[in-house]
Amino acid sequence: MKKYLIIILSVYSLITGLTCLIGNQANAKSNSNYQIIASKHVNTYKTLNSFNNNSILHVKNQYKNKNVYVWNKKHTKVLYNLKDFPDSYFSALSKQTYLNGGHKSLYYAAYIVTPKGNSSRYGRIWQGYLTKGYNRHYQKLNYLSTVGFTNDQDYLNYIQKSPSQVVARAVLKLFPNCKLSLRLSNLGQFNSDVDSTNKPFEEYFTNRINLQKVAAYLGPTRSKLTSSQRITKIKQTLVSEGYTTSKRHAMSHYVIGIYDPNPNMAWEEFVWSINLAKPLQISQPTVTH
């Protein structure tokens, strides 16, 4: 009798376990009543001034260890769980309004971008899980565009931590009294031509100094110099351009903008750049480095 009781209890436990599993899976599913009733484009590469925008996002801290699902367009199938992509960020194309049972909810249609730059995964993510900017794990992220940083301090944290920014860190130390400017860095990443007009720089800055000969050593050169060798070249070029140690240390009234992009993309979409300028107005707090 005891043997049969054990068998009955085992079968009951198995059925109960399967029921719970099915129930948990059902929580990650949706019915087909979800309908998109509005869609707004959020990718903000509209002007050279675009930064701190709505298209670069990451999971809020309170959700980073929880199940956060990425859905298909009809909201009937879970495609990914963001818990499986802890160091990634998201590049959104649009913000969409879903209607379900009279209730409206906002979702981002976005690509998951991994630390290695893979962006093949795409889906819909509820906006409540996300916040502006890159994933803050900058020690695992490289060659980020300035358009996704939220302020000067955020950009400085990236330069200080990212493995790709070794030379950029050295440049900031050569101008110890110049504050880092995200806006100037952003403008410089799109425009390094020393012969071009200063627009739109002149809307925010004056006395712009374009150190393009110096910036040429931010990225790999044809002679395949190491990071240490490029830093040496930068110091030598600064001196030859008249920016001695004493002069650089005296430029506390200038801010500095710097951009060190992916060498595989440089000169195609973005450019290596170092700019100094006097700010006409500062719309956000700046920080020293």
Contacts in CASP RR format, 6 or more apart in sequence:
PFRMAT RR
TARGET T0000
AUTHOR 0000-0000-0000
METHOD contacts of the structure
MODEL  1
MKKYLIIILSVYSLITGLTCLIGNQANAKSNSNYQIIASKHVNTYKTLNS
FNNNSILHVKNQYKNKNVYVWNKKHTKVLYNLKDFPDSYFSALSKQTYLN
GGHKSLYYAAYIVTPKGNSSRYGRIWQGYLTKGYNRHYQKLNYLSTVGFT
NDQDYLNYIQKSPSQVVARAVLKLFPNCKLSLRLSNLGQFNSDVDSTNKP
FEEYFTNRINLQKVAAYLGPTRSKLTSSQRITKIKQTLVSEGYTTSKRHA
MSHYVIGIYDPNPNMAWEEFVWSINLAKPLQISQPTVTH
28 67 0 8 1.000
28 69 0 8 1.000
28 78 0 8 1.000
29 76 0 8 1.000
29 77 0 8 1.000
29 78 0 8 1.000
30 71 0 8 1.000
30 75 0 8 1.000
30 76 0 8 1.000
30 100 0 8 1.000
31 76 0 8 1.000
32 74 0 8 1.000
32 75 0 8 1.000
32 76 0 8 1.000
33 100 0 8 1.000
33 101 0 8 1.000
34 74 0 8 1.000
34 75 0 8 1.000
34 76 0 8 1.000
34 98 0 8 1.000
34 99 0 8 1.000
34 100 0 8 1.000
35 98 0 8 1.000
35 99 0 8 1.000
35 100 0 8 1.000
36 73 0 8 1.000
36 96 0 8 1.000
36 97 0 8 1.000
36 98 0 8 1.000
36 99 0 8 1.000
37 97 0 8 1.000
37 98 0 8 1.000
37 99 0 8 1.000
37 104 0 8 1.000
38 96 0 8 1.000
38 97 0 8 1.000
39 94 0 8 1.000
39 95 0 8 1.000
39 96 0 8 1.000
39 97 0 8 1.000
39 109 0 8 1.000
40 94 0 8 1.000
40 95 0 8 1.000
40 96 0 8 1.000
41 93 0 8 1.000
41 94 0 8 1.000
42 53 0 8 1.000
42 54 0 8 1.000
42 55 0 8 1.000
42 92 0 8 1.000
42 93 0 8 1.000
42 94 0 8 1.000
42 95 0 8 1.000
42 108 0 8 1.000
43 55 0 8 1.000
43 91 0 8 1.000
43 92 0 8 1.000
43 93 0 8 1.000
43 94 0 8 1.000
44 50 0 8 1.000
44 53 0 8 1.000
44 54 0 8 1.000
44 55 0 8 1.000
44 147 0 8 1.000
45 147 0 8 1.000
47 200 0 8 1.000
48 186 0 8 1.000
48 187 0 8 1.000
48 190 0 8 1.000
48 191 0 8 1.000
48 200 0 8 1.000
49 183 0 8 1.000
49 186 0 8 1.000
49 187 0 8 1.000
49 200 0 8 1.000
49 203 0 8 1.000
50 147 0 8 1.000
50 186 0 8 1.000
51 146 0 8 1.000
51 147 0 8 1.000
51 148 0 8 1.000
51 149 0 8 1.000
51 182 0 8 1.000
51 183 0 8 1.000
51 186 0 8 1.000
52 132 0 8 1.000
52 148 0 8 1.000
52 149 0 8 1.000
52 150 0 8 1.000
52 151 0 8 1.000
52 182 0 8 1.000
53 132 0 8 1.000
53 147 0 8 1.000
53 148 0 8 1.000
54 92 0 8 1.000
54 95 0 8 1.000
54 132 0 8 1.000
55 91 0 8 1.000
55 92 0 8 1.000
55 93 0 8 1.000
55 147 0 8 1.000
55 148 0 8 1.000
56 89 0 8 1.000
56 90 0 8 1.000
56 91 0 8 1.000
56 92 0 8 1.000
56 132 0 8 1.000
56 133 0 8 1.000
56 134 0 8 1.000
56 147 0 8 1.000
56 148 0 8 1.000
57 89 0 8 1.000
57 90 0 8 1.000
57 92 0 8 1.000
57 108 0 8 1.000
57 110 0 8 1.000
57 130 0 8 1.000
57 131 0 8 1.000
57 132 0 8 1.000
57 133 0 8 1.000
58 88 0 8 1.000
58 89 0 8 1.000
58 90 0 8 1.000
58 130 0 8 1.000
58 131 0 8 1.000
58 133 0 8 1.000
58 134 0 8 1.000
58 135 0 8 1.000
58 136 0 8 1.000
59 68 0 8 1.000
59 82 0 8 1.000
59 129 0 8 1.000
59 130 0 8 1.000
59 131 0 8 1.000
59 135 0 8 1.000
60 128 0 8 1.000
60 129 0 8 1.000
60 130 0 8 1.000
60 131 0 8 1.000
63 82 0 8 1.000
63 129 0 8 1.000
64 83 0 8 1.000
64 86 0 8 1.000
65 83 0 8 1.000
66 83 0 8 1.000
67 81 0 8 1.000
67 83 0 8 1.000
68 81 0 8 1.000
68 82 0 8 1.000
68 83 0 8 1.000
68 125 0 8 1.000
68 129 0 8 1.000
69 78 0 8 1.000
69 79 0 8 1.000
69 80 0 8 1.000
69 81 0 8 1.000
69 82 0 8 1.000
69 125 0 8 1.000
70 78 0 8 1.000
70 79 0 8 1.000
70 80 0 8 1.000
70 81 0 8 1.000
70 82 0 8 1.000
70 112 0 8 1.000
70 121 0 8 1.000
70 123 0 8 1.000
70 124 0 8 1.000
70 125 0 8 1.000
71 77 0 8 1.000
71 78 0 8 1.000
71 79 0 8 1.000
71 107 0 8 1.000
71 123 0 8 1.000
71 124 0 8 1.000
71 125 0 8 1.000
72 79 0 8 1.000
72 123 0 8 1.000
72 124 0 8 1.000
73 109 0 8 1.000
73 123 0 8 1.000
73 124 0 8 1.000
75 98 0 8 1.000
75 100 0 8 1.000
75 124 0 8 1.000
79 121 0 8 1.000
79 123 0 8 1.000
80 112 0 8 1.000
80 121 0 8 1.000
80 123 0 8 1.000
82 88 0 8 1.000
82 112 0 8 1.000
82 125 0 8 1.000
82 129 0 8 1.000
85 112 0 8 1.000
85 114 0 8 1.000
85 121 0 8 1.000
86 137 0 8 1.000
87 114 0 8 1.000
87 115 0 8 1.000
87 135 0 8 1.000
87 137 0 8 1.000
87 140 0 8 1.000
87 141 0 8 1.000
88 112 0 8 1.000
88 113 0 8 1.000
88 114 0 8 1.000
88 115 0 8 1.000
88 135 0 8 1.000
89 113 0 8 1.000
89 133 0 8 1.000
89 134 0 8 1.000
89 135 0 8 1.000
89 141 0 8 1.000
90 108 0 8 1.000
90 110 0 8 1.000
90 111 0 8 1.000
90 112 0 8 1.000
90 113 0 8 1.000
90 125 0 8 1.000
90 130 0 8 1.000
91 110 0 8 1.000
91 111 0 8 1.000
91 113 0 8 1.000
91 119 0 8 1.000
92 108 0 8 1.000
92 109 0 8 1.000
92 110 0 8 1.000
92 111 0 8 1.000
93 109 0 8 1.000
93 110 0 8 1.000
93 111 0 8 1.000
94 108 0 8 1.000
94 109 0 8 1.000
95 106 0 8 1.000
95 107 0 8 1.000
95 108 0 8 1.000
95 109 0 8 1.000
95 127 0 8 1.000
96 106 0 8 1.000
96 107 0 8 1.000
96 108 0 8 1.000
96 109 0 8 1.000
96 124 0 8 1.000
97 104 0 8 1.000
97 105 0 8 1.000
97 106 0 8 1.000
97 107 0 8 1.000
98 104 0 8 1.000
98 105 0 8 1.000
98 106 0 8 1.000
98 107 0 8 1.000
105 126 0 8 1.000
106 126 0 8 1.000
106 127 0 8 1.000
106 128 0 8 1.000
107 124 0 8 1.000
107 125 0 8 1.000
107 126 0 8 1.000
107 127 0 8 1.000
108 124 0 8 1.000
108 125 0 8 1.000
108 127 0 8 1.000
108 130 0 8 1.000
109 122 0 8 1.000
109 123 0 8 1.000
109 124 0 8 1.000
110 122 0 8 1.000
110 123 0 8 1.000
110 124 0 8 1.000
110 125 0 8 1.000
111 119 0 8 1.000
111 120 0 8 1.000
111 121 0 8 1.000
111 122 0 8 1.000
111 123 0 8 1.000
112 119 0 8 1.000
112 121 0 8 1.000
112 122 0 8 1.000
113 119 0 8 1.000
115 137 0 8 1.000
115 140 0 8 1.000
115 141 0 8 1.000
115 142 0 8 1.000
132 148 0 8 1.000
132 150 0 8 1.000
133 148 0 8 1.000
133 149 0 8 1.000
133 150 0 8 1.000
133 154 0 8 1.000
134 141 0 8 1.000
134 144 0 8 1.000
134 148 0 8 1.000
134 149 0 8 1.000
134 154 0 8 1.000
134 158 0 8 1.000
135 141 0 8 1.000
136 157 0 8 1.000
138 157 0 8 1.000
138 158 0 8 1.000
138 160 0 8 1.000
138 161 0 8 1.000
138 162 0 8 1.000
139 161 0 8 1.000
139 162 0 8 1.000
139 163 0 8 1.000
141 158 0 8 1.000
141 162 0 8 1.000
142 162 0 8 1.000
142 163 0 8 1.000
142 164 0 8 1.000
142 262 0 8 1.000
143 164 0 8 1.000
143 260 0 8 1.000
143 261 0 8 1.000
143 262 0 8 1.000
143 265 0 8 1.000
144 158 0 8 1.000
144 162 0 8 1.000
145 189 0 8 1.000
145 261 0 8 1.000
145 270 0 8 1.000
146 155 0 8 1.000
146 182 0 8 1.000
146 185 0 8 1.000
146 186 0 8 1.000
146 189 0 8 1.000
146 259 0 8 1.000
147 186 0 8 1.000
149 155 0 8 1.000
149 158 0 8 1.000
149 182 0 8 1.000
151 182 0 8 1.000
151 284 0 8 1.000
151 285 0 8 1.000
152 179 0 8 1.000
152 180 0 8 1.000
152 181 0 8 1.000
152 182 0 8 1.000
152 284 0 8 1.000
152 285 0 8 1.000
152 286 0 8 1.000
152 287 0 8 1.000
153 285 0 8 1.000
153 287 0 8 1.000
154 182 0 8 1.000
155 180 0 8 1.000
155 182 0 8 1.000
155 185 0 8 1.000
156 180 0 8 1.000
156 287 0 8 1.000
156 289 0 8 1.000
158 165 0 8 1.000
159 165 0 8 1.000
159 168 0 8 1.000
159 169 0 8 1.000
159 172 0 8 1.000
159 180 0 8 1.000
159 258 0 8 1.000
159 289 0 8 1.000
160 169 0 8 1.000
160 289 0 8 1.000
164 260 0 8 1.000
164 262 0 8 1.000
165 260 0 8 1.000
166 227 0 8 1.000
167 217 0 8 1.000
167 218 0 8 1.000
167 219 0 8 1.000
167 227 0 8 1.000
167 230 0 8 1.000
167 231 0 8 1.000
167 234 0 8 1.000
167 260 0 8 1.000
168 218 0 8 1.000
168 258 0 8 1.000
168 260 0 8 1.000
170 231 0 8 1.000
170 234 0 8 1.000
171 214 0 8 1.000
171 218 0 8 1.000
171 234 0 8 1.000
171 256 0 8 1.000
171 258 0 8 1.000
171 274 0 8 1.000
172 178 0 8 1.000
172 180 0 8 1.000
172 256 0 8 1.000
172 258 0 8 1.000
172 289 0 8 1.000
173 289 0 8 1.000
174 234 0 8 1.000
174 235 0 8 1.000
174 238 0 8 1.000
174 248 0 8 1.000
175 248 0 8 1.000
175 251 0 8 1.000
175 254 0 8 1.000
175 256 0 8 1.000
175 276 0 8 1.000
176 248 0 8 1.000
176 249 0 8 1.000
176 289 0 8 1.000
177 249 0 8 1.000
177 250 0 8 1.000
177 251 0 8 1.000
177 252 0 8 1.000
177 288 0 8 1.000
178 251 0 8 1.000
178 252 0 8 1.000
178 254 0 8 1.000
178 255 0 8 1.000
178 256 0 8 1.000
178 276 0 8 1.000
179 255 0 8 1.000
179 256 0 8 1.000
179 286 0 8 1.000
179 287 0 8 1.000
179 288 0 8 1.000
179 289 0 8 1.000
180 255 0 8 1.000
180 256 0 8 1.000
180 257 0 8 1.000
180 258 0 8 1.000
180 286 0 8 1.000
180 287 0 8 1.000
180 289 0 8 1.000
181 255 0 8 1.000
181 256 0 8 1.000
181 257 0 8 1.000
181 277 0 8 1.000
181 279 0 8 1.000
181 282 0 8 1.000
181 286 0 8 1.000
182 284 0 8 1.000
183 204 0 8 1.000
183 283 0 8 1.000
184 201 0 8 1.000
184 204 0 8 1.000
184 205 0 8 1.000
184 255 0 8 1.000
184 256 0 8 1.000
184 257 0 8 1.000
184 275 0 8 1.000
184 277 0 8 1.000
185 257 0 8 1.000
185 258 0 8 1.000
185 259 0 8 1.000
185 273 0 8 1.000
185 275 0 8 1.000
186 259 0 8 1.000
187 200 0 8 1.000
187 201 0 8 1.000
187 204 0 8 1.000
187 275 0 8 1.000
188 257 0 8 1.000
188 259 0 8 1.000
188 271 0 8 1.000
188 273 0 8 1.000
188 275 0 8 1.000
189 259 0 8 1.000
189 261 0 8 1.000
189 270 0 8 1.000
189 271 0 8 1.000
189 273 0 8 1.000
190 270 0 8 1.000
190 271 0 8 1.000
191 201 0 8 1.000
191 271 0 8 1.000
191 273 0 8 1.000
192 210 0 8 1.000
192 212 0 8 1.000
192 215 0 8 1.000
192 271 0 8 1.000
192 272 0 8 1.000
192 273 0 8 1.000
194 210 0 8 1.000
194 212 0 8 1.000
198 208 0 8 1.000
201 208 0 8 1.000
201 275 0 8 1.000
201 277 0 8 1.000
202 208 0 8 1.000
203 280 0 8 1.000
204 279 0 8 1.000
204 280 0 8 1.000
204 281 0 8 1.000
205 255 0 8 1.000
205 277 0 8 1.000
205 278 0 8 1.000
205 279 0 8 1.000
205 280 0 8 1.000
206 277 0 8 1.000
206 278 0 8 1.000
206 280 0 8 1.000
207 254 0 8 1.000
207 277 0 8 1.000
207 278 0 8 1.000
208 275 0 8 1.000
208 276 0 8 1.000
208 277 0 8 1.000
209 254 0 8 1.000
209 275 0 8 1.000
209 276 0 8 1.000
209 277 0 8 1.000
210 273 0 8 1.000
210 274 0 8 1.000
210 275 0 8 1.000
211 238 0 8 1.000
211 241 0 8 1.000
211 243 0 8 1.000
211 274 0 8 1.000
211 275 0 8 1.000
211 276 0 8 1.000
212 273 0 8 1.000
212 274 0 8 1.000
213 237 0 8 1.000
213 241 0 8 1.000
214 234 0 8 1.000
214 237 0 8 1.000
214 238 0 8 1.000
214 241 0 8 1.000
214 274 0 8 1.000
215 258 0 8 1.000
215 271 0 8 1.000
215 272 0 8 1.000
215 273 0 8 1.000
215 274 0 8 1.000
216 272 0 8 1.000
217 225 0 8 1.000
217 230 0 8 1.000
217 231 0 8 1.000
217 233 0 8 1.000
217 234 0 8 1.000
217 237 0 8 1.000
218 230 0 8 1.000
218 234 0 8 1.000
218 258 0 8 1.000
218 259 0 8 1.000
218 260 0 8 1.000
218 272 0 8 1.000
218 273 0 8 1.000
218 274 0 8 1.000
219 230 0 8 1.000
219 260 0 8 1.000
219 263 0 8 1.000
219 266 0 8 1.000
219 272 0 8 1.000
220 263 0 8 1.000
221 230 0 8 1.000
225 233 0 8 1.000
238 244 0 8 1.000
238 248 0 8 1.000
251 276 0 8 1.000
253 278 0 8 1.000
254 276 0 8 1.000
254 277 0 8 1.000
254 278 0 8 1.000
255 276 0 8 1.000
255 277 0 8 1.000
255 278 0 8 1.000
255 279 0 8 1.000
255 286 0 8 1.000
256 274 0 8 1.000
256 275 0 8 1.000
256 276 0 8 1.000
257 273 0 8 1.000
257 274 0 8 1.000
257 275 0 8 1.000
257 276 0 8 1.000
257 277 0 8 1.000
258 273 0 8 1.000
258 274 0 8 1.000
258 275 0 8 1.000
259 270 0 8 1.000
259 271 0 8 1.000
259 272 0 8 1.000
259 273 0 8 1.000
260 272 0 8 1.000
261 269 0 8 1.000
261 270 0 8 1.000
261 271 0 8 1.000
261 272 0 8 1.000
266 272 0 8 1.000
END
